[in-house]
Amino acid sequence: MAIRVKLDVLLAERGISVGEAAELIGITQANLAVLKNGRAKAIRFTTLEAICEALNCQPGDVLEYHDL
C-alpha cells in the first residue's frame, strides 16, 4: 500500500511554480519539494490545510491511496 502526493499535478494544472506555491503555503521550497517528490514520511494537518487553502482544493486532491 502507498499514499501518493499529487502536488506536481495540482501545481501543473494551476500553472504555479514550486517557489510560488511555497510562498503561498508558507513553507520552504525544500520542504515543498520533499512533499511534491513523494519523499515525505508524514504531513502535518496544518500544512495540508495550508496547501488546500492556497491551491483551492480538497485533501483528496492532494493525497491518493494506491494498493500495490
Sequence and secondary structure as in RCSB ss.txt:
>XXXX:A:sequence
MAIRVKLDVLLAERGISVGEAAELIGITQANLAVLKNGRAKAIRFTTLEAICEALNCQPGDVLEYHDL
>XXXX:A:secstr
 EEEE HHHHHHHHT  HHHHHHHHTS HHHHHHHHTT  S   HHHHHHHHHHHT  HHHHEEEE  
